[in-house]
Amino acid sequence: MGGMDTSTARELRKAPTDAERALWKHLRLRQFNGYKFRRQQPIGHYIVDFACLEQRLVIELDGGQHAQQVEYDSERTKFLEAQGFRVLRFWNNQVLREVDAVKAAILEALISSG
């Protein structure tokens, strides 16, 4: 898979999944304990779902996956970790059904990285 340009990021921003929309409601506008998150943030040649740059934390949401996607995600995670980011992954249905548990895990990661 090749890199994405800014117009692709813009397209992704226009069409978030239900889970992204649900989580973004909690992360936007520094609502989440004052931490600033960005949506569809380019890092290197990847675009991550959410990133808190000051804490070097990336949050990725996943739907169902086939083997090719898992391999791609693994490469992407290795790249991000090499850049000093921690990567948290959640399934879309976790966000939709257990948003409080997801928020607790994100907060834990933010506190332990700060």
KANOR-V126316 format. One line per field, one symbol per residue. phi: phi as a letter, one per 40 degrees, with the letter a starting at -180 (. if undefined). burial: b if it has 24 or more other C-alpha atoms within 12 Angstrom, else e. A space follows every 50 residues. Layout:
BEGIN
phi->???
burial->???
END
This chain:
BEGIN
phi->.ccbccccdcccccbccdccccccdcccffccfgccbbbfccbgcbbcca abcccfbbbbbbccbbdccccccccccdcccccgccbbbbcdccccbbdc cccccccdcccccc
burial->eeeeeeeebeeeeeeeeebbbbbbebbeeeeeeebbbbbbbbbeebbbbb bbbebbbbbbbbeeeeeeeeeebeebbeebeeeebbbbbbbbeebbeebe ebbeebbebbeeee
END
